[in-house]
Amino acid sequence: MSELTRRTALAAAALAGGGVLLRGVRVAAQGQAEAAPGHSGQRTIAPDELPGLPPGAPGLDYTPVVVPDGRTLPWRLVGGVKVYHLVAEEVDHEFAPGLRAWCWGYNGVVHGPMIEAVEGDRVRIYVTNRLPAATTVHWHAAIVPSGMDGVGGISQRAIHPGETFKYEFTLRQHGTLMYHSHHDEMTQIGMGMTGLFVVHPRRPRERRPERDYALLLHEWHIPAGARRPNPNEMTDFNVLTINAKAFPATTPMVALRGERVRIRLGNLSPMDHHPMHLHGHAFFVTETDGGVIPAGARWPEATVLVPVGATRTIELVADNPGDWALHCHMTHHMMNQMGHEFPNMIGVDPAGLDERVRRLLPGYMTMGERGMAEADMSHMQVPANSIPMLGARGPKDRVTMGGMVTLLKVREALEPGQDPGWYADPPGTVAAPATAEDLARDGIEVTAPPPPTPPRPHDH
């Protein structure tokens, strides 16, 4: 058996054995030898073909990517070059209803608008600095000339307030890349100066998905009542976002049953990796910011770790109708603006405590003796400009998640551009209280729980 045939057979076995068959996915082994070393997963055209390629056109050479809660940077064609304009500036940004902060972003939004182009395109990107501080822009994971890399002090001098710099290069690869400031990185990335940079393949080796989404992950420290993120924070991040929105403000992704869905995940959080878990489906990790993973090297997953400064692209067939959560599985990343410097109240009897404390703090209410699910503050008076413990009212009960959470809504039919609302489960498919008849039929004996054990003095 030839190496190509063996690799094809292994790829087919891996795809079929994973339980999620990505229809139309072809093995990308052929043509790999043509690419330069180190770029086997990033090129579909040879370097000598780059000069003279026409600019890639949306709808013809690629299907535009959807950025929920975000936007795409417009471009114009000048002499065969795609021209973009980024403006670094302060942005009054709403993370969710009830929480706004002055951040730093681009073109009036946080995060900056997605730049979208095609492998082989010549791009010219102007960057105007309207910030009170110097800045640069680094094209994260892009293969560019050294002087276009955007690292302050190494590849260029900083862009001073009021200046406009020009970056120009040919896109030699495809994939999900990113961009961000590379000057005073801790401050400027922490304040939101990040964005996605999607480069489509000139000659796709695999069928285009019907749905293509891009999500940028980030974390912030914004004390209740504050109007600025604190970029000096190292560990205590209390606002976790997808495309700079915290659940329940995140806009869901949608798909028709049977459609192939691609989700591009980028992480420019200051400090934390994010294990992103999708409910109701398995998927394959098909790309990193280094390029395409050969089909024979993929395996099925339901959770993908997206490291800081990296992208991961996943693909699936949306064959299971419903409302499916996509969220970071670090449990503190599924909360909104909670503090961490308070005692553990699990199991504590607060009888009489509230009344005594209210003499000093009117409106005080002890929380946490049975966990944090009871601490829904949506109907309570909270500090100005804060969303502590904010969840959402779901179709069946209160959703106790917040932060880095969104939804993939899979339906049999969709109205263009509309959120289909909550899923209507078929009869008999929703978990519900067991009846006495259910228990008797299946021999399940339910006894009263024992009284709780009083906490020992050293437990809290």
N, C-alpha and C positions, 0 to 999 in steps of 0.2 A: 504493500500500500504506500503510495507516495505521501510525502509530508503534508502537501496541501489537502489530499483526500483525508488523511488521518486527522488533521486539524479541523476539517469540515465536519467529520463524524463526531469528534469530541464536542464541537460547538453545538451541534444539533442535540446531542445527548444532554448537555448542560441546560440548554433552553427548555427542552421538553421535560426533563427531570425536575426542574424547579417548580412546575405546576402553573407557571404563568407563561404561556407561549406568546412571545412578541411577534405577531404576524408581520411578515414582510421584512424582518431583520435578516440581513445577509451577512455571511462571514466576510470579514474585511481582510483576510489574509493576503489576497491577491493585491499586488501593488505596494505592499509594505517594503519590499526590497528597494523600490525606487526612491523612497524618502531618505533624507539625510539622517545619520545616526542622531538619536536624541529627540527626533521629531516624528517618529513612526506613527504616533497617534494623532498628529496635529496637521498633517498636510494631505491634501488630495490632489494637488498639482505640483509639478516639478518646479524648482526655483527658476529655471530658465524660461518657464512659461509666464512668469509674473508680469514682465513688461508688456504693455499693450492690451492687457485684459480689460474688457469693458466694465464699468462700475456695476455691481450687483443690484438688481432691481427687486423691490418688495413685490410679492405675489408671483413673480416670475422665477427668480433665483432662490427665494426663501419665503417662508410663511412668517410674518412678523410675530415676535414673542409678546405675550401678554404679561404685564407687570401689575398685579393687583395692588391698588392704592398708590401706584407710581405712574410714571410717564416715560415716553421715549424722546430722546433729544432729536429735534428736527435737523435736517441737513439740506444743503443746496449743492448742485453740481456746477463747478467752475473749472473749465478746461479739462474735464475728465477726472477731477479730484473731488471727493466728497468733503465739504467744508462744514464744520461744526463750531459752535461757540458755547463754551462753559463760562459761567460767571460765578465766582466764589463770593458768597455774601452771607450775612446774618439772615436767619429765617425764623419767623414766629410759627412754630410747628405744633399741631395738635396730635398727641399720641393716641388719645381716646377722649370722648366727651368728658370734660372735667379736668383734663390735664394738658396744659400747654407749656412750652418752654422756648426760650430763645436759644436756638441751635446755630451751627454753622453748616451750610450746605451749598448747593449749586442751583442757579436759575430759579430761585424762589422755593425750592422744595428740599426736603430731607426724606430719604437720601437723594443724591443727585439723580437726574434723569438717566435712564439706560441708554448707552451708546450701542447702536446696532449697525453692523456692516457685514460684508462678505469677504471671505478669503480672497486675496489678490487685489482688493480695493486699495487705492491710494487715498489716505485720509489726511486732512489738515485740520487740526483742532486748536482754536484760539482759546486762551484762558485769560479772563479779565479778573483782577483781584480787587474786590470791593470790601475786603475785610480790613480790620484795623491792624492786622499783622501780616507779615510776609508768608508766602505759601509756595507750594509746587504741586504738580500732579504726576503721580507715578502710574503707569499702565501695567497693572499687576498681572504677571505671567505672560505678558506680550513679548514677543521676540522683536526688539526694536534696536536701532543703532544706539550706541552708548550715550551719545549726547542727547537722546530723546527719552531717556529712562526716567527722568523727573525726580532724581534724588538730590535734594539740596546740598550744595557743597561738593558733591562728587561728580555728577553729570551736568550740573548747571548751577548758576547762582539763583537765589530765591527770587520769586516774583514779588516785588514790593507793592504796598498798597497803591492803587491807582494805575498800575502797569498792566499791559496785556502782552502775553508771550504767545509764540506760535510753535506748536509741535506738528511735525509732518513725517509720515512713514508709510510704508506699504505693509499691509497685513499678510504676513507670511504663514499664518496658521489659522485654524478655526477652533472654536470651543467657547466655554463660558469663562470669561476673564473678569477682572474688576479694575476699578481705578480708585485712587485715594491720595490724600496729601502725603508727601514724604518729607515734610518740614515741620519740626515740632510735633512729631507724630503722635505722642501721647495726648497732647491737647487737641489737635485738629481731628484725628480719627475719633477720639472720644467725644468730640462735639458734633460728629455726624458727617464729616467730609469724606464720603465714600459713595461708590456707585457701581453698577454692573456694566460690563462691556461684552456684548455677545457678538461673536463672529461666526457666521454660518459657513459651512463648507461650500466650496465652489462646485464640486461634483460629489454630492452625497452618495455614500456607499450603502446607506440604509434608507428605507422609506421614511418620509417625513411624518411626524405624528400629527394627528388631528388637533391636538391641544398642546401648546407649548407655553409653559409658565416659568417665570423667574422670581425667586424670593431671596432677599438679602437679610441676613440675621444680624442683630446688633443688641447691645446691652448698655444700660445707662444707670447712673446714680443721680436721682433727683429727689432730694428730701421733700417731704410734704410741705407744700406752701412755697417752695423755691421756684424760681423762674429760669434757672440755668442748670444744665447738667454739670456735674462735677467730674472733670476729666482726670483728676488726681486719684480717684477711687481705684483700688486694686482688687478688692474681693467682694464688697457688699453692694452688688448691683441690684436695684429694686424695680427697674422698668426693663422688660425684655420684649423685643419687638421683631416682627416680620414686616419688611418693607416699611419700617419706622412706625408701625401701628401695633398696639397692644390689644389682644382679645378682650372684649368682644367687638372692637372696632376693625378688626381685620376683615377684608372682603374675601368671601370664599371663592375657591376655584370650582368650575363646573365642567362636566363631561357627559356626553351621551353614552349609554350603555354600549360597550363593545369598542369604543374609541381608544386609540393608542394615545397615551398621555405622557408627556415629558415634563419633568419638574426640575428646574435648575436651582440649586441651593448654594448660595455664597455666604461666607461667614467673615465679616470684618469687625466682630466684637473685639473690644480691647483685650480681654483676658481668657474667655471661656470657650471651649469646644462645645458643640451641641449635638447630642444623639437624637436625630429627628426620626420619629416613629409615625408610620402611617397605618391607620386602622383599616380593616376590611380587605386589604390587598397585600400581595407580595410584589416585589419589583426587582429589577436588576440595576445595579450601579453601572452605567454605561460610559461615563466620562469623569475625569478629574480636570483640574485646571492645567494639568500637563498634557491632556489629550484624550483621545478615544481609547477605551479599554477593548482589546480584541475580543470578539464574541466568545471565543473558546476559553477566555480567562474570567468570564463573568459568572457570578453565582447569585441565587435568589436571596433577598433580604426583606425584612419588614422594618428595620431600623438602620439608618446610616449615620455614622459619626462624621460630622463636618468640622474639621479642625479650624482653629483660628488661622485666617489668611489663606483659606483654601476654598475650592468649589467642588461640589459633587453633583452629578446629573443622574437622575433616576428615571426609569421608564417602566410603564406598566400598561396593561389592558384593563380599562375600567369596566369590569364585567360583573360587579356586585353593586346593585342599586342601593342608595342610602346616603346618609350624611356622615362622612368619615373624618374623624379628627386627624390632623397632622400637627404634631407638637414636639417640642423638646422634652426628652424624658428625664431631665434633671428636674426634680419636683419643685425646687424653688424657682425654676424658670417658668413655671406655670402659675405664677402668682403675680399680682399687681401691687407694687409699692408698699409691701409690708416691711415693718422693721424687724430687726433680729436681736436687738438688745433688750429683751424682756424675759422674765422668768418662765420656765416650763410650767404651765398650769394644768397639764393633763392629769385628771383624777382629783383635782383640788375641789373641795366643797366651798363655794364662795358665799355661802349664806351669811347675810349681814354685812359683808364687806362693801357691797355697792352703796348701801345706805350711809355707811360711815365715810366713804371716800367722797360721796356727793356733797358732803358738807363743805369740802374744800374745792372739789371739781364738779360743778353741776353738770349733769348729763353723763357722768362716768358710768361705764358698764364693763364688768369683767368679761373677758373673752378667752377662749382657748382651753377651758377645762374638759371639753369633749372634742378637741381638735379645732381646726380653723374653719370648717365648713359652715358652722353656725354664725361666723363673723361676717355676714353679708352686710356691708355698710351702705348699700345703695339707697336705703330709705332713712339713713341716719345723717345727722349733721357731722360733716367731716371738715378738716382744715381746708382752707381755700386752695385751689389749684392742686388737687390730689385725687387719686383714685384708689385708696386703700382697699384691698380685698375685693375689688369690683369683679363680678362675674357676669352672668347673663341669664335671663329667663329663657329656658329652653321649652320645647313643646310638651315635655312631660314632667319637668321639675327644674330646679335651679341648677345651672351649670356652675360648678365651683372652680373652674379653671380660668385663668387669665394669662396675660403675658404672651409668651411665644407659642401661640396656638392659632391655627386656622382650620378651614374645612375644605374637603373635596366632596362636592355634591354630584353624585352620579344618578342620572335619570334616564327614563325611556324616551322622553321628549323634552325639549328646551325651547323657550322663547328667546330669540336673539337678544343678547345684552341685558338679560334680566336674571336676578337671583330667583331661583325657583321656590324659595321658601323652605320650610321644614319638610322632611320626607314623611309621606303617608305610608306607614308600614302596613303590609298585607295582614288581614286578620290572622290571629294565631301565631304571629312572629315576634311579639314583644314580650320581654320578661315581665312577669306580674306576680302578685302574691299567690302563694300556693293555697289551694282550697283544702278543706278537711277531707274531701273525697280524693284529691290528689295524694295526700299523705297516706291515707288508709290504703289506697290501691297499691302504692309502691312500698309499703312497709316502713315508712319514715316516722320515727317517734321523736316528738319535739317536747322537751321538758323545760320547765322554767329555769332561767339562768340563776346561778348562785349569786348571793349578794356581793357587791364589789369589795375587794380587799382594801381596807384603809391604807393610804400611803404611809410608808415609814418616814421618820423625820429626815433621813438623808436622801430621800428620793427626789427632793426639789430644792 
